[in-house]
Amino acid sequence: MVKNNLLILESPNKAETFQEYLKDYPNWKIIATYGHFKNLEKNNIAISKKGDSYIGNFIIEKKNVYDNLKKAITNAQNIFIATDGDREGEAIAFDIINEFKLEKGTYKRVIFNEISREKIINVLINNNSDSTFDDIDQQLVNARYGRRLIDRIIGYKLSNLLKFILKRDEKAELKGIGRVSYAALSPLVKREKEINKYEPFSYRRIVATYIDGTKEFSCVSEKKYIEGEDDEYFFSDMTKLTTEKNIVTECDTEYVDYQPPKPITFSSLLANISYLYKFETEKTAKIAQKLFEGVTIRGKKTGLITYIRTDSYRISEDFFIKTSQMIPYIIINRNDGPIGYDYAREEQRTFKKSKNTQDAHEAIRPIYIEEEYAPHNIRKFLTKEEYLVYDYIYKITIASCMSNSLYISTKITVICDDIKLRYETKQQVFDGWEILAKNYVPFFKKWEKFDNNPPDLLINSEITPREITYWSRRAKTPERYSIGTFIEMLTSKGIGRPSTLPSILPEMTKKNYISIEKGIVRPTKTAEILYNWAEENASWIIDLNHAKMFEDSLEKIEKNEADKNEIIQEYDTLIDDLYKKFNFTNHEEYKNAPPTNEQIALLNKIKLENVEIPKEAFEKRIKAKSFLEKYYASKTICKCRICKKGEIINYDKFYKCSNKECDFILWKNKINKFLNNFSLEINENMFAEKILKNKTTLIEGLKGKNAIFNANVFLEYSQKYGYEIGLKIVRSK
């Protein structure tokens, strides 16, 4: 057998793109790991301690992927490991090297920050060494494993403690809690408490209207007059303005320029796409990842943007030069010519890095700036959502390389006794980058006034008001976080990192800690209970400064400035102290709790199938849970009615199609919610089998608010919520 070159990637979609670019070169085999193929063992903490070291029990989670890797590596002459260059990608590379005992010199570590034909050929065929390394970054791997073990210690041990305490006190049902999601609850619950405590009030501002020649303009009082508190001052000042001198003390004009938006980071992409198009973070991340890995353009798989999980504003000098040379030839309107050289910058902007910035990759940008790849020219090859995300990245990136917009700002101040009134307006002189991307910047100049003919007054001149009025407004209640402001807040606090941002909100929603309605994030009652408990017993876990310190610790591990075991020990001790406080060491009460009635009923049903069931499953809840999860996970329910190819598999928390190209997934919590809403005493798995096998299923005895009724139940799909359970009431004849 002829040995080949083996390229290992983590994504099957990315593998297809590489296959397209390498199809003219013989003896290349490309294989995907489908993410991590090893993970911590489930249903137990899976961490042991030997001396001062913490050891995770990582097992092969995807046996078919492992077998394919083993076969491919055996038949390979040259091995290139090209998983992503972040902590997760480096950990996958480490697992490949470690699991298959690859010796140094038998493989190359390759990192692609952009997936273009030119880059791939240059690195893999022409042996350009810029992106090729002899070994992995072990400190990056250590940081990843440190995070993984700490998250398991907190997630597993703290969740068990909280489940016991909250259930004992009958406060809430807990579905597990993680380190990041617990910290993220803090600002949400705090803001909700501010809103509940807030006492609304109204205030007034005086408006004085003057005339300069034929030009009428209005000045507004600097002072706010609180209704009910400042009424005496308010009416007195209204009178003063009509009886005493109004003197112009300021009439200044100056040039003000507006810089374009900065190049795109992962957090700014998630936040701004949410503002502009109301996409949820997980959706935006999925679309952007696909644009990075490759979509089919004119019959060929093509990567369109650079690596997405970045916190850097940096773009390459070559890209800036190429973009600057192209900008003068941009045509905005077909009836007009190119915009011209005034819109291009000669000097590349630099941006100050925050303390939290890793700056490991360029900003997110298009790979190709040529007209051939302009959004309007490839729109037909993209879905509507893909187009919107790509169009945003393309336009904002070009705008970041364009000239500033320029305005003349006019400021007028009028003084009457101790009353100060102000007028401010702007007049556009040059639109600069705004010609291309003004509408892509949320809230840009939303509150500013524009006037192309502002008044021109003499200092110390007296002017007479033509009219004195006022406006009254109700003070705004503290605002809840939107998806965008929440992402921005987490990023600014240093706890929203590119690797974790997309999953925070979906995870919190799935566990019923938050609800999201019309893009607004609200904490649930369970979130408030968790926050109050932590505030009293474990304030460190809801302290955003502590969460940031944790992220900083991971970066110190990456730089070999900290020992991951010492950091793990710190968090393990914090949790153990809580166990001791509540007399819950080793969570014996949870481990020894008897099975629930539902578990017993399911075990007895399975026993009728002549399945051997361990005796301890009938004695301990945790053993019953473990057995039932393994039993149902091994069951194939039926053929998938969506793709007609795969099988529906019963997993721990959801039912999913086995076909990798099919997106069907039905979460079990949706089934439980449906059964609970209508007080149906039907086993979850039996109910699931009915609706998965049949187009519609008649269910009798649903309990509504005022009556019991029958209904046809079926699966329905929405873009926002995915697959859910719908019903249509059956009217009795």
C-alpha positions in Angstrom: 0.0 0.0 0.0 1.3 3.5 -0.9 1.7 5.6 2.1 0.2 9.1 2.0 0.2 12.5 3.5 -2.3 12.7 6.3 -3.9 16.0 7.3 -6.0 15.9 10.5 -8.6 18.6 11.2 -11.2 18.9 13.9 -14.2 19.9 11.6 -15.7 17.8 8.7 -16.8 21.0 7.0 -13.3 22.4 7.1 -12.0 19.0 5.8 -14.3 19.3 2.7 -12.7 22.8 2.0 -9.2 21.4 2.3 -10.2 18.5 0.1 -11.3 20.9 -2.6 -8.0 22.8 -2.5 -5.8 19.7 -2.5 -7.7 17.6 -5.0 -5.1 18.2 -7.7 -2.3 16.9 -5.5 -2.0 13.1 -5.1 -1.7 11.0 -2.0 -3.4 13.4 0.4 -5.8 12.0 2.9 -7.9 14.4 5.1 -9.7 13.3 8.2 -11.7 15.1 10.9 -11.9 14.4 14.6 -15.4 15.9 14.9 -14.1 18.1 17.8 -12.7 16.3 20.9 -12.6 12.5 20.6 -11.6 12.2 24.2 -13.4 13.6 27.2 -13.8 13.1 31.0 -15.8 10.1 31.9 -19.4 10.9 32.6 -21.6 10.2 35.7 -18.7 10.7 38.1 -16.1 13.3 38.9 -13.5 11.4 36.9 -10.6 13.2 38.6 -8.1 11.7 41.0 -5.2 13.2 42.9 -1.7 11.7 43.0 0.6 13.7 45.3 0.2 17.3 44.3 -1.1 16.4 40.8 -4.7 16.2 39.6 -5.3 13.5 37.0 -8.4 13.5 34.8 -9.8 10.2 33.6 -10.2 11.0 29.9 -11.7 8.3 27.9 -12.3 7.7 24.2 -15.7 9.3 23.6 -16.0 8.7 19.8 -14.9 5.1 19.1 -15.5 5.4 15.3 -13.4 8.5 15.1 -10.7 6.9 17.1 -10.7 3.8 14.8 -10.6 6.0 11.7 -7.7 8.0 13.1 -5.7 4.9 14.0 -6.1 3.4 10.6 -5.2 6.6 8.8 -2.1 7.3 11.0 -0.9 3.7 10.4 -1.0 4.3 6.7 0.5 7.7 6.7 4.0 8.7 5.7 3.7 12.4 6.7 1.3 13.6 9.4 0.1 17.2 9.6 -2.1 18.1 12.6 -4.0 21.2 11.7 -6.6 21.7 14.4 -7.3 25.2 15.5 -4.6 27.2 17.2 -6.6 27.9 20.4 -6.6 26.0 23.7 -9.2 23.5 22.5 -7.5 22.9 19.1 -4.1 22.5 20.9 -5.7 20.0 23.3 -7.1 17.9 20.4 -3.6 17.9 18.8 -2.1 16.8 22.1 -4.6 13.9 22.4 -3.8 12.7 18.9 0.0 12.7 19.6 -0.4 11.2 23.0 -3.0 8.6 22.2 -1.3 7.3 19.1 2.2 7.6 20.6 3.5 9.8 17.8 7.2 10.6 18.3 8.7 14.0 17.7 9.7 14.3 14.1 7.0 12.0 12.8 4.4 14.8 12.6 4.1 18.5 12.0 1.8 20.9 13.9 0.2 23.3 11.4 -2.0 26.3 12.3 -4.2 28.0 9.7 -5.6 31.4 10.6 -7.1 31.7 7.2 -8.3 28.9 4.8 -7.5 30.0 1.3 -6.1 28.1 -1.6 -2.9 30.2 -1.7 -2.2 29.7 2.1 -2.9 25.9 2.0 -0.8 25.3 -1.0 2.0 27.5 0.3 2.1 25.7 3.7 1.4 22.0 2.7 2.8 21.8 -0.8 5.5 24.4 -0.9 6.6 23.7 2.7 6.4 27.3 3.8 7.3 27.1 7.5 5.5 30.3 8.8 2.5 28.2 10.0 4.3 24.9 10.7 5.8 23.9 14.0 7.7 20.9 15.2 5.7 20.4 18.4 2.6 21.6 20.2 2.4 24.4 22.8 2.3 22.3 26.0 1.5 25.4 28.1 -1.6 26.0 26.0 -2.6 22.4 26.6 -2.0 22.7 30.3 -4.2 25.8 30.4 -7.0 23.9 28.7 -6.8 20.9 30.9 -6.6 23.2 34.0 -9.8 24.8 32.9 -11.5 21.5 32.1 -10.6 19.9 35.5 -11.7 23.0 37.5 -14.9 23.3 35.5 -15.6 19.6 36.3 -14.8 20.0 40.0 -17.1 23.0 40.3 -19.7 21.7 38.0 -19.9 18.2 39.4 -19.2 18.8 43.1 -21.0 22.1 43.6 -24.0 20.9 41.5 -24.4 17.9 43.7 -24.2 20.0 46.9 -26.7 22.6 45.5 -29.1 19.9 44.3 -29.2 18.4 47.7 -29.6 21.8 49.6 -32.2 23.3 47.3 -34.3 20.1 47.1 -34.1 19.7 50.8 -35.3 23.2 51.4 -37.8 22.8 48.6 -36.6 26.0 46.9 -35.8 24.9 43.4 -34.9 22.0 41.1 -31.4 22.4 39.9 -30.1 21.1 36.6 -26.4 21.6 37.4 -24.3 24.8 37.5 -21.0 25.7 36.0 -18.3 28.2 37.0 -18.8 30.6 34.1 -22.6 30.5 34.1 -22.7 31.1 37.9 -20.5 34.2 37.6 -22.5 35.4 34.6 -25.7 35.2 36.8 -24.4 37.9 39.1 -24.8 41.0 37.0 -28.2 39.8 35.7 -29.7 39.2 39.2 -28.1 42.5 40.5 -29.7 44.5 37.7 -33.0 42.8 38.3 -32.8 43.8 42.0 -32.0 47.4 41.0 -35.1 47.4 38.7 -37.3 46.0 41.5 -36.1 48.6 44.0 -36.2 51.5 41.6 -38.6 54.3 42.4 -39.6 56.0 39.2 -39.8 59.8 38.9 -40.4 62.4 36.3 -38.3 65.5 35.5 -38.6 68.7 33.4 -36.1 70.6 31.3 -36.7 74.2 30.3 -36.6 75.0 26.5 -35.9 78.6 25.4 -36.4 79.4 21.7 -34.4 82.3 20.2 -34.1 83.9 16.8 -30.8 84.8 15.1 -31.8 86.8 12.1 -34.3 84.5 10.4 -32.8 81.4 12.1 -34.8 79.9 15.0 -32.9 77.7 17.5 -33.7 76.2 20.9 -31.5 75.9 24.0 -32.2 73.4 26.7 -31.6 73.9 30.4 -28.6 72.0 31.8 -30.5 71.4 35.1 -33.1 68.7 35.5 -36.1 69.8 37.7 -37.5 66.8 39.6 -41.3 66.9 39.6 -42.7 67.3 43.1 -39.3 68.3 44.5 -38.0 71.2 42.4 -41.3 72.7 41.3 -40.6 76.0 43.1 -37.3 76.4 41.4 -38.7 75.3 38.1 -41.5 78.0 37.9 -39.1 80.6 39.3 -36.6 79.9 36.6 -39.2 79.9 33.9 -40.2 83.5 35.0 -36.5 84.6 35.2 -35.9 83.8 31.6 -38.6 86.2 30.5 -37.7 89.0 33.0 -33.9 88.9 33.2 -31.1 89.2 30.6 -30.2 86.2 28.5 -26.4 86.5 27.7 -24.5 84.4 25.1 -21.3 83.2 26.9 -20.2 80.6 24.4 -20.5 80.3 20.6 -17.7 78.0 19.5 -17.2 76.0 16.3 -14.6 73.2 15.9 -13.8 70.4 13.5 -14.7 67.0 14.9 -13.8 63.7 13.2 -15.2 60.3 13.8 -13.0 57.3 13.4 -14.5 54.2 11.8 -15.4 51.1 13.9 -12.4 49.0 14.9 -11.7 45.7 13.1 -13.9 42.9 14.3 -13.3 40.7 17.4 -15.3 37.6 18.2 -17.2 39.4 21.0 -17.9 42.5 18.9 -19.2 40.2 16.1 -21.6 38.4 18.5 -22.8 41.6 20.1 -23.3 43.7 16.9 -25.0 41.0 14.9 -27.4 40.6 17.9 -28.1 44.4 17.8 -28.5 44.5 14.0 -30.3 41.2 13.2 -31.4 39.8 16.6 -29.4 36.6 16.1 -28.5 34.6 19.2 -24.8 34.2 20.0 -24.8 30.4 19.2 -26.3 31.0 15.8 -23.9 33.8 14.9 -20.9 31.7 16.0 -22.1 28.7 14.0 -22.5 30.9 10.8 -19.1 32.5 11.3 -17.4 29.2 11.8 -18.9 27.9 8.5 -17.7 31.0 6.7 -14.2 30.4 8.1 -14.2 26.7 7.3 -15.7 27.1 3.8 -18.9 27.4 1.8 -19.5 26.4 -1.8 -18.9 29.4 -4.1 -19.2 28.8 -7.9 -19.0 25.0 -7.3 -15.9 25.1 -5.1 -15.6 25.0 -1.3 -14.1 28.4 -0.3 -13.1 29.8 3.1 -14.3 33.4 3.2 -13.1 34.8 6.5 -10.2 34.4 8.9 -10.1 32.5 12.2 -13.1 33.8 14.3 -12.1 33.2 18.0 -10.0 36.2 18.3 -9.8 39.2 20.7 -7.4 41.2 18.5 -8.0 44.4 16.5 -4.9 43.7 14.5 -5.0 43.2 10.7 -2.0 42.3 8.6 -0.1 45.1 6.8 -0.4 43.3 3.4 -4.2 43.2 3.8 -4.4 46.9 4.7 -2.3 47.9 1.7 -4.4 45.8 -0.7 -7.6 47.2 0.8 -6.3 50.8 0.7 -5.5 50.4 -3.0 -9.0 49.1 -3.7 -11.0 51.7 -1.7 -10.8 54.6 -4.2 -12.5 52.4 -6.8 -15.5 51.5 -4.7 -18.8 52.4 -6.3 -21.7 53.0 -3.8 -24.4 54.0 -6.3 -24.4 52.7 -9.9 -25.2 56.2 -11.2 -22.1 57.6 -9.5 -18.5 56.9 -10.3 -15.9 55.5 -7.9 -15.7 57.3 -4.5 -12.0 58.4 -5.0 -8.7 58.7 -3.2 -9.9 60.9 -0.4 -11.6 57.9 1.2 -8.4 55.8 1.5 -5.9 56.1 4.4 -2.2 56.0 3.7 -1.3 55.1 7.3 -2.6 52.0 9.0 -4.3 52.6 12.4 -3.0 50.9 15.5 -5.2 50.2 18.5 -4.4 50.0 22.1 -4.6 46.5 23.6 -6.6 46.0 26.8 -5.0 44.0 29.6 -7.3 41.1 28.8 -6.3 40.8 25.1 -4.4 37.7 24.1 -3.8 39.0 20.5 -3.0 35.5 19.3 -4.7 35.9 15.9 -5.7 38.7 13.5 -9.1 40.4 13.8 -11.9 38.7 11.9 -11.7 39.9 8.3 -12.5 38.7 4.8 -9.8 36.6 3.1 -10.5 38.0 -0.3 -11.2 41.8 -0.8 -11.5 41.6 -4.6 -14.8 42.6 -6.2 -15.3 39.0 -7.2 -15.9 38.2 -3.5 -17.9 41.3 -2.6 -21.0 40.3 -0.7 -23.4 41.3 -3.5 -21.5 39.2 -6.0 -21.7 36.0 -4.0 -25.0 36.5 -2.3 -26.7 33.8 -4.3 -24.3 31.2 -2.9 -25.0 32.0 0.7 -28.1 31.6 2.9 -29.8 34.8 4.0 -28.1 34.6 7.5 -24.7 33.8 6.1 -25.0 36.8 3.7 -25.8 39.1 6.6 -22.9 38.0 8.7 -20.4 38.1 5.8 -21.7 41.4 4.5 -21.2 42.9 8.0 -17.6 41.5 8.3 -16.7 42.7 4.7 -18.1 46.2 5.1 -16.8 46.9 8.6 -13.3 45.6 7.7 -13.1 47.9 4.7 -14.5 50.8 6.7 -11.8 50.3 9.4 -9.2 51.1 6.6 -11.0 54.2 5.4 -10.7 57.9 6.2 -12.4 59.5 9.2 -15.7 61.3 8.7 -15.5 65.0 9.5 -18.0 67.4 11.1 -18.2 71.1 12.2 -19.5 71.1 15.8 -21.2 74.3 17.0 -21.8 74.8 20.8 -23.7 77.7 22.3 -24.2 78.5 26.0 -26.7 81.1 27.2 -26.7 82.3 30.9 -29.6 83.9 32.7 -28.8 84.6 36.3 -27.8 81.1 37.6 -29.6 79.3 34.8 -27.4 77.7 32.1 -28.9 76.6 28.7 -27.1 74.8 26.0 -27.4 74.2 22.2 -25.2 71.9 20.2 -25.3 70.7 16.6 -23.1 69.2 14.0 -22.7 69.8 10.3 -21.2 67.1 8.1 -18.2 68.2 6.0 -17.0 64.8 4.7 -18.7 61.4 5.1 -15.5 59.3 5.0 -16.1 55.7 6.1 -19.8 56.4 6.8 -20.5 56.3 3.0 -19.9 52.5 3.2 -20.8 51.4 6.8 -22.7 54.0 8.8 -25.7 51.7 9.0 -23.7 48.8 10.3 -22.7 50.5 13.5 -25.4 50.1 16.2 -26.5 53.4 17.9 -24.0 55.5 15.8 -24.8 59.2 16.5 -28.3 58.2 17.6 -28.8 61.1 20.0 -26.9 63.9 18.1 -28.6 66.8 16.3 -27.5 67.9 12.8 -28.0 71.4 11.3 -26.4 72.6 8.1 -27.1 76.2 9.0 -26.3 76.8 12.7 -26.7 80.2 14.4 -23.6 82.5 14.6 -23.8 84.7 17.7 -21.5 87.2 19.3 -20.0 86.5 22.8 -21.6 88.6 25.6 -24.4 89.6 23.3 -27.9 89.7 24.8 -30.7 87.7 23.1 -34.4 87.7 23.9 -36.3 84.4 24.0 -39.2 84.2 21.6 -40.8 81.4 23.6 -40.2 79.6 26.9 -41.5 76.1 27.1 -40.4 72.8 28.7 -40.6 69.2 28.2 -41.3 66.5 30.8 -39.9 63.0 30.8 -40.1 60.0 33.0 -36.7 58.9 34.2 -35.7 55.6 32.6 -35.8 52.5 34.8 -32.4 50.7 34.8 -32.4 48.6 31.7 -32.1 44.9 31.5 -29.2 43.5 29.5 -29.8 42.8 25.9 -27.8 39.9 24.3 -25.4 42.5 22.9 -24.9 44.5 26.1 -24.5 41.3 28.1 -21.7 40.0 25.7 -20.0 43.4 25.9 -20.2 43.4 29.7 -18.7 39.9 30.0 -15.9 40.9 27.6 -15.1 44.1 29.4 -15.0 42.3 32.8 -12.5 39.8 31.3 -14.6 36.7 31.8 -16.1 36.5 28.3 -13.3 34.9 26.3 -13.6 33.8 22.7 -13.7 30.1 23.6 -16.6 30.4 26.0 -18.8 33.4 24.8 -21.1 31.5 22.3 -22.1 28.8 24.9 -22.8 31.0 27.9 -26.3 32.2 27.1 -27.6 28.9 25.5 -26.3 26.9 28.5 -28.0 29.2 31.0 -31.2 29.1 28.9 -31.2 25.3 28.7 -30.9 25.1 32.5 -33.7 27.6 33.1 -31.5 30.2 34.8 -32.4 32.9 32.2 -35.1 33.6 29.6 -34.5 35.6 26.5 -37.5 37.5 25.0 -37.0 39.9 22.0 -33.3 39.9 22.6 -33.6 40.9 26.3 -32.0 38.6 29.0 -33.9 38.1 32.3 -32.9 35.9 35.2 -35.4 33.4 36.5 -36.5 32.7 40.0 -34.0 29.8 40.2 -31.2 32.2 39.2 -32.2 34.5 42.1 -32.2 31.6 44.5 -28.7 30.5 43.3 -27.4 34.1 43.6 -28.8 34.6 47.1 -27.3 31.3 48.2 -23.9 32.2 46.8 -24.0 35.7 48.2 -24.4 34.1 51.7 -22.2 31.1 51.4 -19.8 31.3 48.4 -19.4 34.9 47.3 -16.3 34.1 45.3 -18.3 32.2 42.6 -20.4 35.3 41.8 -17.6 37.8 42.0 -16.7 39.0 38.5 -13.3 40.1 39.7 -12.6 36.5 40.9 -13.8 35.1 37.6 -11.4 37.5 35.8 -8.6 36.4 38.1 -9.3 32.8 37.0 -9.0 33.7 33.3 -5.8 35.6 34.1 -4.5 32.4 35.9 -5.0 30.4 32.7 -3.0 32.9 30.7 -0.2 32.6 33.3 -0.3 28.9 32.8 0.1 29.5 29.0 3.2 31.7 29.7 4.6 29.1 32.2 4.2 31.6 35.0 1.8 29.4 37.1 1.3 25.7 37.9 -2.1 24.4 36.8 -2.2 21.9 39.8 -1.8 24.8 42.3 -4.8 26.6 40.7 -6.9 23.4 40.6 -6.0 22.8 44.3 -7.3 26.3 45.1 -10.7 25.6 43.6 -10.9 22.1 45.0 -10.3 23.5 48.5 -13.0 26.1 48.1 -15.5 23.4 47.2 -14.3 21.1 49.9 -14.8 23.9 52.5 -18.4 24.2 51.4 -18.9 20.4 51.7 -17.6 20.6 55.3 -19.7 23.6 56.1 -22.9 21.7 55.1 -21.7 18.4 56.4 -21.8 17.0 52.9 -18.3 15.6 52.5 -18.2 13.1 49.6 -22.0 13.9 49.2 -22.9 10.6 50.8 -26.5 11.7 51.3 -26.9 12.1 47.6 -25.0 9.0 46.7 -27.0 6.8 49.1 -30.5 8.2 48.3 -32.9 5.5 47.1 -34.2 5.5 43.5 -37.2 7.6 42.7 -40.6 6.0 42.0 -40.2 6.8 38.3 -36.7 5.1 38.2 -38.2 2.0 39.9 -41.0 1.8 37.4 -38.6 2.1 34.5 -36.3 -0.5 35.9 -39.2 -3.0 36.3 -40.3 -2.3 32.8 -36.8 -3.0 31.4 -36.6 -6.1 33.6 -39.6 -7.6 31.7 -37.4 -7.5 28.6 -35.0 -10.0 30.3 -32.3 -7.3 30.6 -29.8 -8.0 33.4 -30.0 -5.1 35.9 -27.4 -4.6 38.6 -28.9 -5.1 42.1 -27.5 -1.7 43.3 -29.6 0.1 40.6 -32.7 -0.8 42.7 -30.9 0.4 45.9 -29.3 3.7 45.0 -30.6 6.7 42.9 -27.2 7.5 41.4 -26.7 3.9 40.2 -30.3 3.8 38.8 -29.6 7.0 37.0 -26.3 5.7 35.5 -27.9 2.4 34.4 -31.0 4.1 32.8 -28.8 6.6 30.9 -26.6 3.9 29.5 -29.6 1.7 28.6 -31.5 4.4 26.7 -28.4 5.8 25.1 -27.9 2.4 23.4 -31.4 2.4 22.0 -32.2 3.4 18.4 -35.7 4.8 18.4 -36.7 4.9 14.7 -35.7 6.1 11.2 -35.3 9.9 11.1 -38.4 11.4 9.4 -36.5 14.6 8.6 -33.6 13.4 6.5 -34.9 9.9 5.8 -31.3 8.5 6.1 -30.2 8.4 9.7 -31.6 6.8 12.9 -32.9 8.7 15.9 -30.7 7.9 18.9 -31.7 8.3 22.5 -29.0 10.3 24.3 -28.8 11.5 27.9 -30.4 14.9 27.4 -31.8 14.8 23.8 -32.9 12.7 20.9 -30.6 13.2 17.8 -30.3 11.9 14.3 -27.2 9.8 13.6 -26.7 11.4 10.2 -24.0 14.1 10.6 -25.6 16.2 7.9 -29.0 16.2 9.5 -29.7 19.0 12.1 -32.5 17.2 13.9 -32.3 17.3 17.7 -35.1 17.3 20.3 -34.2 18.2 23.8 -35.7 16.1 26.6 -36.4 19.2 28.7 -38.9 20.3 26.1 -40.7 17.0 26.4 -40.7 17.2 30.2 -42.1 20.8 30.0 -44.9 19.6 27.7 -45.8 16.7 29.9 -45.8 18.9 33.0 -47.8 21.7 31.4 -50.6 19.4 30.6 -50.2 17.1 33.7 -49.7 14.0 31.5 -48.7 10.9 33.5 -46.9 9.4 30.5 -43.3 8.1 30.6 -41.0 10.5 28.8 -39.4 7.8 26.7 -42.7 6.2 25.6 -44.1 9.6 24.7 -40.9 10.5 22.7 -41.1 7.2 20.8 -44.7 8.0 19.7 -44.0 11.5 18.4 -40.7 10.6 16.8 -42.2 7.6 14.9 -45.5 9.2 13.8 -46.3 12.3 11.9 -49.2 13.0 14.4 -50.1 11.2 17.6 -53.5 11.4 19.4 -52.9 12.1 23.1 -55.9 11.9 25.4 -56.5 13.5 28.8 -54.5 16.8 28.5 -55.4 19.0 31.4 -55.9 22.7 30.6 -56.7 25.5 32.9 -60.5 24.9 32.7 -61.0 21.6 31.0 -59.5 18.2 30.0 -59.1 17.7 26.3 -57.7 15.5 23.6 -55.2 16.7 21.0 -53.1 15.6 18.0 -49.4 16.1 19.0 -46.6 16.5 16.4 -43.1 17.9 15.9 -42.8 21.5 14.6 -39.7 23.6 13.8 -39.0 27.3 14.3 -35.7 29.1 13.4 -35.5 30.6 16.9 -36.3 27.5 19.1 -35.5 24.6 16.8 -37.7 21.4 17.0 -40.5 21.6 19.5 -43.8 19.8 20.3 -46.9 21.3 18.8 -50.5 20.3 19.3 -53.9 20.7 17.6 -57.0 20.2 19.8 -59.4 17.5 18.6 -63.0 18.7 19.0 -65.4 16.2 20.3 -68.3 15.5 18.0 
